[in-house]
């Protein structure tokens, strides 16, 4: 799935990801990608974590993005990927 995913380039999403990561004390780089064939966000990768979002995330408002990213970052923070 990852090889067919698209890197998120939306600066608002990337900035939000960075700010939330810092808030949780996550210092590792996290890739943010979308894929057209998934419906639910997920996270994978222990050493190089990636957050996979459905393509519909491109239409989410800022609050929705914060909620989903915070949830997925929680998994990375707890290392329960």
PDB file as gemmi writes it, atoms N, CA and C in Angstrom:
CRYST1    1.000    1.000    1.000  90.00  90.00  90.00 P 1                      
ATOM      1  N   UNK A   1       0.832  -1.196   0.000  1.00  0.00           N  
ATOM      2  CA  UNK A   1       0.000   0.000   0.000  1.00  0.00           C  
ATOM      3  C   UNK A   1       0.869   1.250   0.000  1.00  0.00           C  
ATOM      4  N   UNK A   2       1.929   1.233   0.810  1.00  0.00           N  
ATOM      5  CA  UNK A   2       2.760   2.426   0.926  1.00  0.00           C  
ATOM      6  C   UNK A   2       3.379   2.816  -0.415  1.00  0.00           C  
ATOM      7  N   UNK A   3       3.796   1.831  -1.185  1.00  0.00           N  
ATOM      8  CA  UNK A   3       4.445   2.139  -2.465  1.00  0.00           C  
ATOM      9  C   UNK A   3       3.486   2.822  -3.445  1.00  0.00           C  
ATOM     10  N   UNK A   4       2.188   2.657  -3.241  1.00  0.00           N  
ATOM     11  CA  UNK A   4       1.198   3.291  -4.119  1.00  0.00           C  
ATOM     12  C   UNK A   4       0.545   4.499  -3.470  1.00  0.00           C  
ATOM     13  N   UNK A   5       1.083   4.911  -2.330  1.00  0.00           N  
ATOM     14  CA  UNK A   5       0.536   6.062  -1.622  1.00  0.00           C  
ATOM     15  C   UNK A   5       1.150   7.349  -2.145  1.00  0.00           C  
ATOM     16  N   UNK A   6       0.461   8.446  -1.846  1.00  0.00           N  
ATOM     17  CA  UNK A   6       0.947   9.769  -2.241  1.00  0.00           C  
ATOM     18  C   UNK A   6       1.372  10.532  -0.996  1.00  0.00           C  
ATOM     19  N   UNK A   7       2.562  11.105  -1.053  1.00  0.00           N  
ATOM     20  CA  UNK A   7       3.014  11.950   0.052  1.00  0.00           C  
ATOM     21  C   UNK A   7       2.115  13.170   0.168  1.00  0.00           C  
ATOM     22  N   UNK A   8       1.769  13.517   1.377  1.00  0.00           N  
ATOM     23  CA  UNK A   8       0.980  14.723   1.622  1.00  0.00           C  
ATOM     24  C   UNK A   8       1.897  15.922   1.458  1.00  0.00           C  
ATOM     25  N   UNK A   9       1.462  16.877   0.669  1.00  0.00           N  
ATOM     26  CA  UNK A   9       2.252  18.093   0.444  1.00  0.00           C  
ATOM     27  C   UNK A   9       1.553  19.334   0.998  1.00  0.00           C  
ATOM     28  N   UNK A  10       0.350  19.171   1.478  1.00  0.00           N  
ATOM     29  CA  UNK A  10      -0.422  20.274   2.051  1.00  0.00           C  
ATOM     30  C   UNK A  10       0.307  20.818   3.277  1.00  0.00           C  
ATOM     31  N   UNK A  11       0.740  22.055   3.200  1.00  0.00           N  
ATOM     32  CA  UNK A  11       1.551  22.649   4.266  1.00  0.00           C  
ATOM     33  C   UNK A  11       0.804  22.738   5.593  1.00  0.00           C  
ATOM     34  N   UNK A  12      -0.505  22.955   5.558  1.00  0.00           N  
ATOM     35  CA  UNK A  12      -1.283  23.008   6.794  1.00  0.00           C  
ATOM     36  C   UNK A  12      -1.233  21.659   7.508  1.00  0.00           C  
ATOM     37  N   UNK A  13      -1.402  20.580   6.776  1.00  0.00           N  
ATOM     38  CA  UNK A  13      -1.367  19.236   7.367  1.00  0.00           C  
ATOM     39  C   UNK A  13       0.022  18.911   7.901  1.00  0.00           C  
ATOM     40  N   UNK A  14       1.039  19.246   7.145  1.00  0.00           N  
ATOM     41  CA  UNK A  14       2.410  18.959   7.571  1.00  0.00           C  
ATOM     42  C   UNK A  14       2.796  19.780   8.796  1.00  0.00           C  
ATOM     43  N   UNK A  15       2.380  21.034   8.836  1.00  0.00           N  
ATOM     44  CA  UNK A  15       2.656  21.894   9.991  1.00  0.00           C  
ATOM     45  C   UNK A  15       1.928  21.380  11.219  1.00  0.00           C  
ATOM     46  N   UNK A  16       0.675  20.971  11.041  1.00  0.00           N  
ATOM     47  CA  UNK A  16      -0.102  20.420  12.146  1.00  0.00           C  
ATOM     48  C   UNK A  16       0.551  19.153  12.679  1.00  0.00           C  
ATOM     49  N   UNK A  17       1.001  18.283  11.782  1.00  0.00           N  
ATOM     50  CA  UNK A  17       1.691  17.060  12.178  1.00  0.00           C  
ATOM     51  C   UNK A  17       2.940  17.388  12.996  1.00  0.00           C  
ATOM     52  N   UNK A  18       3.712  18.349  12.543  1.00  0.00           N  
ATOM     53  CA  UNK A  18       4.941  18.727  13.241  1.00  0.00           C  
ATOM     54  C   UNK A  18       4.637  19.299  14.627  1.00  0.00           C  
ATOM     55  N   UNK A  19       3.658  20.164  14.708  1.00  0.00           N  
ATOM     56  CA  UNK A  19       3.315  20.783  15.997  1.00  0.00           C  
ATOM     57  C   UNK A  19       2.804  19.750  16.996  1.00  0.00           C  
ATOM     58  N   UNK A  20       1.946  18.833  16.538  1.00  0.00           N  
ATOM     59  CA  UNK A  20       1.422  17.805  17.431  1.00  0.00           C  
ATOM     60  C   UNK A  20       2.518  16.829  17.848  1.00  0.00           C  
ATOM     61  N   UNK A  21       3.418  16.517  16.932  1.00  0.00           N  
ATOM     62  CA  UNK A  21       4.545  15.631  17.262  1.00  0.00           C  
ATOM     63  C   UNK A  21       5.389  16.256  18.364  1.00  0.00           C  
ATOM     64  N   UNK A  22       5.681  17.534  18.235  1.00  0.00           N  
ATOM     65  CA  UNK A  22       6.473  18.234  19.252  1.00  0.00           C  
ATOM     66  C   UNK A  22       5.742  18.256  20.588  1.00  0.00           C  
ATOM     67  N   UNK A  23       4.433  18.452  20.539  1.00  0.00           N  
ATOM     68  CA  UNK A  23       3.626  18.479  21.758  1.00  0.00           C  
ATOM     69  C   UNK A  23       3.721  17.155  22.512  1.00  0.00           C  
ATOM     70  N   UNK A  24       3.789  16.054  21.764  1.00  0.00           N  
ATOM     71  CA  UNK A  24       3.879  14.725  22.375  1.00  0.00           C  
ATOM     72  C   UNK A  24       5.319  14.286  22.631  1.00  0.00           C  
ATOM     73  N   UNK A  25       6.278  15.107  22.248  1.00  0.00           N  
ATOM     74  CA  UNK A  25       7.681  14.767  22.461  1.00  0.00           C  
ATOM     75  C   UNK A  25       8.205  13.724  21.494  1.00  0.00           C  
ATOM     76  N   UNK A  26       7.611  13.653  20.328  1.00  0.00           N  
ATOM     77  CA  UNK A  26       8.052  12.710  19.302  1.00  0.00           C  
ATOM     78  C   UNK A  26       9.096  13.417  18.453  1.00  0.00           C  
ATOM     79  N   UNK A  27      10.307  12.885  18.435  1.00  0.00           N  
ATOM     80  CA  UNK A  27      11.404  13.530  17.721  1.00  0.00           C  
ATOM     81  C   UNK A  27      11.754  12.843  16.411  1.00  0.00           C  
ATOM     82  N   UNK A  28      11.092  11.752  16.111  1.00  0.00           N  
ATOM     83  CA  UNK A  28      11.381  11.035  14.863  1.00  0.00           C  
ATOM     84  C   UNK A  28      10.610  11.649  13.702  1.00  0.00           C  
ATOM     85  N   UNK A  29      11.175  11.537  12.510  1.00  0.00           N  
ATOM     86  CA  UNK A  29      10.467  11.990  11.309  1.00  0.00           C  
ATOM     87  C   UNK A  29       9.307  11.037  11.043  1.00  0.00           C  
ATOM     88  N   UNK A  30       8.177  11.588  10.693  1.00  0.00           N  
ATOM     89  CA  UNK A  30       6.986  10.799  10.401  1.00  0.00           C  
ATOM     90  C   UNK A  30       6.503  11.176   9.010  1.00  0.00           C  
ATOM     91  N   UNK A  31       6.354  10.182   8.164  1.00  0.00           N  
ATOM     92  CA  UNK A  31       5.834  10.438   6.823  1.00  0.00           C  
ATOM     93  C   UNK A  31       4.313  10.414   6.873  1.00  0.00           C  
ATOM     94  N   UNK A  32       3.710  11.340   6.162  1.00  0.00           N  
ATOM     95  CA  UNK A  32       2.259  11.445   6.077  1.00  0.00           C  
ATOM     96  C   UNK A  32       1.869  11.191   4.632  1.00  0.00           C  
ATOM     97  N   UNK A  33       1.052  10.159   4.412  1.00  0.00           N  
ATOM     98  CA  UNK A  33       0.674   9.766   3.053  1.00  0.00           C  
ATOM     99  C   UNK A  33      -0.829   9.520   2.968  1.00  0.00           C  
ATOM    100  N   UNK A  34      -1.351   9.553   1.739  1.00  0.00           N  
ATOM    101  CA  UNK A  34      -2.748   9.206   1.491  1.00  0.00           C  
ATOM    102  C   UNK A  34      -2.808   8.074   0.480  1.00  0.00           C  
ATOM    103  N   UNK A  35      -3.915   7.363   0.523  1.00  0.00           N  
ATOM    104  CA  UNK A  35      -4.143   6.277  -0.425  1.00  0.00           C  
ATOM    105  C   UNK A  35      -5.622   6.238  -0.768  1.00  0.00           C  
ATOM    106  N   UNK A  36      -5.911   6.017  -2.029  1.00  0.00           N  
ATOM    107  CA  UNK A  36      -7.300   6.062  -2.494  1.00  0.00           C  
ATOM    108  C   UNK A  36      -8.122   4.851  -2.101  1.00  0.00           C  
ATOM    109  N   UNK A  37      -7.486   3.754  -1.728  1.00  0.00           N  
ATOM    110  CA  UNK A  37      -8.212   2.515  -1.469  1.00  0.00           C  
ATOM    111  C   UNK A  37      -8.435   2.207   0.003  1.00  0.00           C  
ATOM    112  N   UNK A  38      -8.134   3.139   0.884  1.00  0.00           N  
ATOM    113  CA  UNK A  38      -8.415   2.882   2.302  1.00  0.00           C  
ATOM    114  C   UNK A  38      -9.497   3.841   2.782  1.00  0.00           C  
ATOM    115  N   UNK A  39     -10.188   3.430   3.843  1.00  0.00           N  
ATOM    116  CA  UNK A  39     -11.257   4.258   4.385  1.00  0.00           C  
ATOM    117  C   UNK A  39     -10.954   4.781   5.779  1.00  0.00           C  
ATOM    118  N   UNK A  40     -10.009   4.142   6.447  1.00  0.00           N  
ATOM    119  CA  UNK A  40      -9.719   4.507   7.829  1.00  0.00           C  
ATOM    120  C   UNK A  40      -8.230   4.794   7.997  1.00  0.00           C  
ATOM    121  N   UNK A  41      -7.880   5.834   8.738  1.00  0.00           N  
ATOM    122  CA  UNK A  41      -6.467   6.140   8.975  1.00  0.00           C  
ATOM    123  C   UNK A  41      -5.782   5.010   9.735  1.00  0.00           C  
ATOM    124  N   UNK A  42      -4.498   4.882   9.522  1.00  0.00           N  
ATOM    125  CA  UNK A  42      -3.722   3.897  10.268  1.00  0.00           C  
ATOM    126  C   UNK A  42      -2.274   4.361  10.345  1.00  0.00           C  
ATOM    127  N   UNK A  43      -1.516   3.720  11.218  1.00  0.00           N  
ATOM    128  CA  UNK A  43      -0.102   4.029  11.379  1.00  0.00           C  
ATOM    129  C   UNK A  43       0.667   2.724  11.352  1.00  0.00           C  
ATOM    130  N   UNK A  44       1.848   2.762  10.778  1.00  0.00           N  
ATOM    131  CA  UNK A  44       2.703   1.578  10.778  1.00  0.00           C  
ATOM    132  C   UNK A  44       4.156   1.994  10.722  1.00  0.00           C  
ATOM    133  N   UNK A  45       5.008   1.061  11.111  1.00  0.00           N  
ATOM    134  CA  UNK A  45       6.449   1.320  11.103  1.00  0.00           C  
ATOM    135  C   UNK A  45       6.946   1.738  12.467  1.00  0.00           C  
ATOM    136  N   UNK A  46       7.791   0.926  13.059  1.00  0.00           N  
ATOM    137  CA  UNK A  46       8.327   1.236  14.383  1.00  0.00           C  
ATOM    138  C   UNK A  46       9.489   2.215  14.291  1.00  0.00           C  
ATOM    139  N   UNK A  47      10.456   1.944  13.431  1.00  0.00           N  
ATOM    140  CA  UNK A  47      11.647   2.795  13.314  1.00  0.00           C  
ATOM    141  C   UNK A  47      11.400   4.025  12.461  1.00  0.00           C  
ATOM    142  N   UNK A  48      10.623   3.857  11.406  1.00  0.00           N  
ATOM    143  CA  UNK A  48      10.304   4.965  10.508  1.00  0.00           C  
ATOM    144  C   UNK A  48       8.784   5.028  10.358  1.00  0.00           C  
ATOM    145  N   UNK A  49       8.110   5.611  11.342  1.00  0.00           N  
ATOM    146  CA  UNK A  49       6.649   5.589  11.339  1.00  0.00           C  
ATOM    147  C   UNK A  49       6.045   6.375  10.174  1.00  0.00           C  
ATOM    148  N   UNK A  50       4.906   5.855   9.726  1.00  0.00           N  
ATOM    149  CA  UNK A  50       4.153   6.479   8.645  1.00  0.00           C  
ATOM    150  C   UNK A  50       2.692   6.531   9.064  1.00  0.00           C  
ATOM    151  N   UNK A  51       2.051   7.636   8.748  1.00  0.00           N  
ATOM    152  CA  UNK A  51       0.618   7.743   8.976  1.00  0.00           C  
ATOM    153  C   UNK A  51      -0.043   7.719   7.609  1.00  0.00           C  
ATOM    154  N   UNK A  52      -0.953   6.778   7.439  1.00  0.00           N  
ATOM    155  CA  UNK A  52      -1.675   6.618   6.180  1.00  0.00           C  
ATOM    156  C   UNK A  52      -3.098   7.126   6.363  1.00  0.00           C  
ATOM    157  N   UNK A  53      -3.480   8.050   5.515  1.00  0.00           N  
ATOM    158  CA  UNK A  53      -4.817   8.629   5.562  1.00  0.00           C  
ATOM    159  C   UNK A  53      -5.572   8.295   4.280  1.00  0.00           C  
ATOM    160  N   UNK A  54      -6.894   8.213   4.352  1.00  0.00           N  
ATOM    161  CA  UNK A  54      -7.653   8.056   3.114  1.00  0.00           C  
ATOM    162  C   UNK A  54      -7.553   9.345   2.297  1.00  0.00           C  
ATOM    163  N   UNK A  55      -7.737   9.230   0.990  1.00  0.00           N  
ATOM    164  CA  UNK A  55      -7.683  10.433   0.138  1.00  0.00           C  
ATOM    165  C   UNK A  55      -8.707  11.468   0.562  1.00  0.00           C  
ATOM    166  N   UNK A  56      -9.801  11.023   1.161  1.00  0.00           N  
ATOM    167  CA  UNK A  56     -10.836  11.969   1.602  1.00  0.00           C  
ATOM    168  C   UNK A  56     -10.312  12.935   2.661  1.00  0.00           C  
ATOM    169  N   UNK A  57      -9.167  12.616   3.265  1.00  0.00           N  
ATOM    170  CA  UNK A  57      -8.571  13.520   4.254  1.00  0.00           C  
ATOM    171  C   UNK A  57      -8.231  14.872   3.640  1.00  0.00           C  
ATOM    172  N   UNK A  58      -8.059  14.898   2.326  1.00  0.00           N  
ATOM    173  CA  UNK A  58      -7.780  16.162   1.644  1.00  0.00           C  
ATOM    174  C   UNK A  58      -8.931  17.151   1.797  1.00  0.00           C  
ATOM    175  N   UNK A  59     -10.119  16.639   2.131  1.00  0.00           N  
ATOM    176  CA  UNK A  59     -11.303  17.488   2.273  1.00  0.00           C  
ATOM    177  C   UNK A  59     -11.687  17.734   3.731  1.00  0.00           C  
ATOM    178  N   UNK A  60     -10.916  17.191   4.667  1.00  0.00           N  
ATOM    179  CA  UNK A  60     -11.234  17.382   6.079  1.00  0.00           C  
ATOM    180  C   UNK A  60     -10.911  18.807   6.505  1.00  0.00           C  
ATOM    181  N   UNK A  61     -11.676  19.296   7.475  1.00  0.00           N  
ATOM    182  CA  UNK A  61     -11.356  20.615   8.019  1.00  0.00           C  
ATOM    183  C   UNK A  61     -10.214  20.470   9.032  1.00  0.00           C  
ATOM    184  N   UNK A  62      -9.710  21.585   9.491  1.00  0.00           N  
ATOM    185  CA  UNK A  62      -8.536  21.599  10.368  1.00  0.00           C  
ATOM    186  C   UNK A  62      -8.775  20.798  11.649  1.00  0.00           C  
ATOM    187  N   UNK A  63      -9.950  20.939  12.245  1.00  0.00           N  
ATOM    188  CA  UNK A  63     -10.247  20.223  13.484  1.00  0.00           C  
ATOM    189  C   UNK A  63     -10.276  18.715  13.278  1.00  0.00           C  
ATOM    190  N   UNK A  64     -10.805  18.262  12.161  1.00  0.00           N  
ATOM    191  CA  UNK A  64     -10.815  16.832  11.858  1.00  0.00           C  
ATOM    192  C   UNK A  64      -9.383  16.308  11.711  1.00  0.00           C  
ATOM    193  N   UNK A  65      -8.547  17.073  11.018  1.00  0.00           N  
ATOM    194  CA  UNK A  65      -7.150  16.669  10.851  1.00  0.00           C  
ATOM    195  C   UNK A  65      -6.450  16.563  12.205  1.00  0.00           C  
ATOM    196  N   UNK A  66      -6.667  17.544  13.071  1.00  0.00           N  
ATOM    197  CA  UNK A  66      -6.046  17.519  14.397  1.00  0.00           C  
ATOM    198  C   UNK A  66      -6.482  16.272  15.155  1.00  0.00           C  
ATOM    199  N   UNK A  67      -7.761  15.983  15.145  1.00  0.00           N  
ATOM    200  CA  UNK A  67      -8.280  14.833  15.876  1.00  0.00           C  
ATOM    201  C   UNK A  67      -7.670  13.523  15.396  1.00  0.00           C  
ATOM    202  N   UNK A  68      -7.642  13.323  14.084  1.00  0.00           N  
ATOM    203  CA  UNK A  68      -7.104  12.081  13.521  1.00  0.00           C  
ATOM    204  C   UNK A  68      -5.595  11.994  13.736  1.00  0.00           C  
ATOM    205  N   UNK A  69      -4.886  13.069  13.461  1.00  0.00           N  
ATOM    206  CA  UNK A  69      -3.433  13.038  13.632  1.00  0.00           C  
ATOM    207  C   UNK A  69      -3.055  12.811  15.086  1.00  0.00           C  
ATOM    208  N   UNK A  70      -3.776  13.425  16.017  1.00  0.00           N  
ATOM    209  CA  UNK A  70      -3.470  13.236  17.433  1.00  0.00           C  
ATOM    210  C   UNK A  70      -3.694  11.772  17.828  1.00  0.00           C  
ATOM    211  N   UNK A  71      -4.748  11.173  17.319  1.00  0.00           N  
ATOM    212  CA  UNK A  71      -5.010   9.763  17.617  1.00  0.00           C  
ATOM    213  C   UNK A  71      -3.880   8.878  17.090  1.00  0.00           C  
ATOM    214  N   UNK A  72      -3.497   9.081  15.838  1.00  0.00           N  
ATOM    215  CA  UNK A  72      -2.453   8.252  15.241  1.00  0.00           C  
ATOM    216  C   UNK A  72      -1.096   8.527  15.885  1.00  0.00           C  
ATOM    217  N   UNK A  73      -0.822   9.775  16.216  1.00  0.00           N  
ATOM    218  CA  UNK A  73       0.430  10.098  16.903  1.00  0.00           C  
ATOM    219  C   UNK A  73       0.472   9.473  18.298  1.00  0.00           C  
ATOM    220  N   UNK A  74      -0.684   9.302  18.909  1.00  0.00           N  
ATOM    221  CA  UNK A  74      -0.735   8.614  20.193  1.00  0.00           C  
ATOM    222  C   UNK A  74      -0.187   7.201  20.083  1.00  0.00           C  
ATOM    223  N   UNK A  75      -0.514   6.514  18.991  1.00  0.00           N  
ATOM    224  CA  UNK A  75       0.023   5.169  18.764  1.00  0.00           C  
ATOM    225  C   UNK A  75       1.549   5.221  18.635  1.00  0.00           C  
ATOM    226  N   UNK A  76       2.039   6.191  17.901  1.00  0.00           N  
ATOM    227  CA  UNK A  76       3.498   6.309  17.702  1.00  0.00           C  
ATOM    228  C   UNK A  76       4.171   6.634  19.032  1.00  0.00           C  
ATOM    229  N   UNK A  77       3.572   7.539  19.796  1.00  0.00           N  
ATOM    230  CA  UNK A  77       4.132   7.930  21.089  1.00  0.00           C  
ATOM    231  C   UNK A  77       4.213   6.736  22.044  1.00  0.00           C  
ATOM    232  N   UNK A  78       3.172   5.901  22.048  1.00  0.00           N  
ATOM    233  CA  UNK A  78       3.135   4.728  22.931  1.00  0.00           C  
ATOM    234  C   UNK A  78       3.885   3.537  22.339  1.00  0.00           C  
ATOM    235  N   UNK A  79       4.355   3.714  21.110  1.00  0.00           N  
ATOM    236  CA  UNK A  79       5.076   2.649  20.396  1.00  0.00           C  
ATOM    237  C   UNK A  79       4.225   1.401  20.255  1.00  0.00           C  
ATOM    238  N   UNK A  80       2.940   1.582  20.032  1.00  0.00           N  
ATOM    239  CA  UNK A  80       2.055   0.445  19.826  1.00  0.00           C  
ATOM    240  C   UNK A  80       1.595   0.356  18.368  1.00  0.00           C  
ATOM    241  N   UNK A  81       2.550   0.672  17.483  1.00  0.00           N  
ATOM    242  CA  UNK A  81       2.230   0.603  16.058  1.00  0.00           C  
ATOM    243  C   UNK A  81       2.063  -0.828  15.627  1.00  0.00           C  
TER     244      UNK A  81                                                      
END                                                                             
